[in-house]
Amino acid sequence: TYNGETYNHRILREILKKEGYSFFSNSDTEIVLKSYQEWGKECLQRLKGMFAFAIWDEKERSLFLARDHFGIKPLYWIKAEDRFIFSSEIKGILSTKSFAPIIDRQALWDYLSIGAVPAPLTLVEGIRALPPGHAMILSEQGMELWKYWDIDEAAKGVEVPEDFREAIELLRLKLEKSISE
């Protein structure tokens, strides 16, 4: 299941075609699936966009979930008793009636004091938000959660011009490049 948009799907399509993949549609959803088939969880290093998705890997008998770099698209989950439930909205999880919802006191305190609930907390105890730039694999071996992207790491080595006019020109070039991709 997939919610979002992969901005570089055309480029990835061409790369995957060269690897022998064929496509049934022009959908970026299909690109996400084929990228996972080709690169496994490392596909996250290639995807650019806003997305939240879950892929069932029949061969590995595992569920792979990921959220975009900045967390634009939400992804919530809970492990309640012997069930794992995920949704793009908390109300989707609550609609399963798999547990009695209880207010998470820490999340409520955060909301009342800073006006937001920082991931992974939510206002419902036990329901967690997959944080931005994170992924998870759920399998018979357990749950693995990791951070695949960090803004501070991504910014290392990025040259920031001190001159205002140079900064404007650099921004213009970056915007033109992003539009052409």
C-alpha positions as CSV (number, residue, x, y, z in Angstrom):
1,T,0.0,0.0,0.0
2,Y,1.3,3.4,-0.9
3,N,0.4,7.0,-0.2
4,G,2.4,9.8,-1.8
5,E,4.4,10.8,-4.8
6,T,7.9,9.8,-6.0
7,Y,9.3,12.8,-7.7
8,N,12.2,10.9,-9.5
9,H,10.0,8.0,-10.8
10,R,10.9,8.7,-14.4
11,I,14.6,8.5,-13.8
12,L,14.2,5.3,-11.7
13,R,12.0,3.8,-14.4
14,E,14.8,4.2,-16.9
15,I,17.4,2.7,-14.5
16,L,15.1,-0.3,-13.8
17,K,14.3,-0.8,-17.5
18,K,18.0,-1.2,-18.1
19,E,18.0,-3.8,-15.4
20,G,15.4,-5.8,-17.3
21,Y,12.2,-4.7,-15.6
22,S,9.0,-4.1,-17.6
23,F,6.1,-2.0,-16.5
24,F,2.3,-2.2,-16.7
25,S,1.6,1.4,-16.0
26,N,3.1,4.9,-15.7
27,S,2.4,4.9,-12.0
28,D,5.0,5.9,-9.4
29,T,3.6,3.2,-7.2
30,E,4.9,0.6,-9.5
31,I,8.3,2.3,-9.4
32,V,8.4,1.9,-5.6
33,L,7.6,-1.8,-5.9
34,K,10.2,-2.5,-8.6
35,S,12.7,-0.5,-6.7
36,Y,12.2,-2.6,-3.7
37,Q,12.4,-5.8,-5.8
38,E,15.8,-4.6,-7.2
39,W,17.4,-2.9,-4.2
40,G,15.5,-4.2,-1.2
41,K,15.5,-1.8,1.8
42,E,18.3,0.2,0.1
43,C,15.7,1.5,-2.3
44,L,15.1,4.2,0.2
45,Q,18.4,5.8,-0.7
46,R,17.1,6.3,-4.3
47,L,13.5,7.4,-3.7
48,K,12.9,11.2,-3.7
49,G,9.5,12.4,-2.8
50,M,6.8,12.4,-0.2
51,F,5.5,9.0,0.7
52,A,4.5,6.4,3.3
53,F,4.3,2.8,2.2
54,A,4.1,-0.8,3.3
55,I,5.3,-3.7,1.2
56,W,4.6,-7.4,2.0
57,D,7.6,-9.4,1.0
58,E,6.3,-12.9,0.5
59,K,9.7,-14.5,0.0
60,E,11.1,-13.0,3.2
61,R,7.8,-13.2,5.0
62,S,8.2,-9.7,6.2
63,L,6.5,-6.3,6.2
64,F,8.6,-3.4,5.1
65,L,7.3,0.1,6.1
66,A,8.9,3.5,5.3
67,R,8.1,7.1,5.6
68,D,9.6,10.0,3.5
69,H,12.6,12.0,4.6
70,F,10.7,14.9,6.1
71,G,7.6,13.0,7.3
72,I,5.2,14.8,4.9
73,K,3.0,11.7,4.6
74,P,2.0,10.1,7.9
75,L,2.3,6.4,8.9
76,Y,0.9,5.2,12.2
77,W,1.2,1.7,13.8
78,I,0.5,-0.3,16.9
79,K,1.5,-3.8,18.0
80,A,-1.5,-4.9,20.2
81,E,-1.4,-8.4,21.5
82,D,-0.8,-10.7,18.5
83,R,-1.7,-8.1,15.9
84,F,0.2,-5.4,14.0
85,I,-2.0,-2.6,12.6
86,F,-0.9,0.3,10.5
87,S,-2.6,3.2,8.8
88,S,-2.1,6.6,7.4
89,E,-4.5,8.0,10.0
90,I,-5.0,7.2,13.7
91,K,-8.7,6.8,13.1
92,G,-8.0,3.9,10.8
93,I,-6.3,2.0,13.6
94,L,-9.0,3.0,16.1
95,S,-11.7,1.7,13.8
96,T,-10.4,-1.9,14.2
97,K,-11.5,-1.8,17.8
98,S,-8.6,-4.1,18.7
99,F,-7.9,-2.2,21.9
100,A,-9.3,0.4,24.2
101,P,-7.8,3.8,23.4
102,I,-6.2,5.6,26.3
103,I,-4.7,9.1,26.3
104,D,-0.9,9.1,26.2
105,R,-0.1,11.6,29.1
106,Q,3.4,12.5,27.8
107,A,2.0,13.2,24.3
108,L,-0.8,15.3,25.8
109,W,1.7,17.3,27.9
110,D,3.8,17.9,24.8
111,Y,0.8,19.0,22.8
112,L,-0.3,21.4,25.5
113,S,3.2,22.8,26.2
114,I,4.7,23.1,22.7
115,G,1.6,22.7,20.4
116,A,2.7,19.5,18.8
117,V,3.2,15.8,19.5
118,P,6.7,14.8,18.4
119,A,7.0,11.4,16.7
120,P,7.0,8.7,17.6
121,L,4.4,9.6,20.2
122,T,0.7,10.1,19.4
123,L,-2.2,11.2,21.6
124,V,-3.3,7.5,21.9
125,E,-1.1,5.3,24.1
126,G,0.5,2.5,22.2
127,I,-0.1,4.0,18.7
128,R,3.2,5.3,17.3
129,A,4.1,7.4,14.3
130,L,6.9,6.1,12.2
131,P,9.3,9.1,12.4
132,P,10.4,11.0,9.3
133,G,13.3,9.4,7.5
134,H,12.7,6.0,9.2
135,A,11.8,2.5,8.1
136,M,10.7,-0.6,9.8
137,I,10.7,-4.3,9.0
138,L,8.4,-6.6,10.9
139,S,9.1,-10.4,10.5
140,E,9.0,-13.6,12.5
141,Q,12.4,-12.5,14.0
142,G,10.9,-9.4,15.4
143,M,10.8,-5.7,14.6
144,E,13.6,-3.7,13.3
145,L,13.3,0.1,13.2
146,W,16.0,2.3,11.7
147,K,16.7,5.8,10.6
148,Y,17.7,5.8,6.9
149,W,18.1,9.5,6.4
150,D,19.2,12.4,8.6
151,I,19.1,16.1,7.6
152,D,22.3,16.9,9.5
153,E,24.2,14.1,7.7
154,A,22.7,15.2,4.3
155,A,23.8,18.8,4.9
156,K,27.5,17.9,5.7
157,G,29.8,19.1,3.0
158,V,27.1,21.4,1.4
159,E,28.7,24.6,0.5
160,V,26.7,27.6,1.7
161,P,27.7,30.9,-0.1
162,E,28.3,33.9,2.1
163,D,27.5,36.4,-0.6
164,F,23.8,37.0,-1.0
165,R,23.9,37.2,-4.8
166,E,25.8,33.9,-5.0
167,A,23.2,32.3,-2.7
168,I,20.4,33.5,-5.0
169,E,22.2,32.1,-8.1
170,L,22.8,28.8,-6.4
171,L,19.2,28.5,-5.4
172,R,18.1,29.3,-8.9
173,L,20.3,26.5,-10.3
174,K,19.1,24.0,-7.7
175,L,15.5,24.8,-8.5
176,E,16.0,24.5,-12.2
177,K,17.7,21.1,-11.6
178,S,14.9,19.9,-9.4
179,I,12.3,20.9,-11.9
180,S,14.1,19.2,-14.8
181,E,14.3,15.9,-12.9
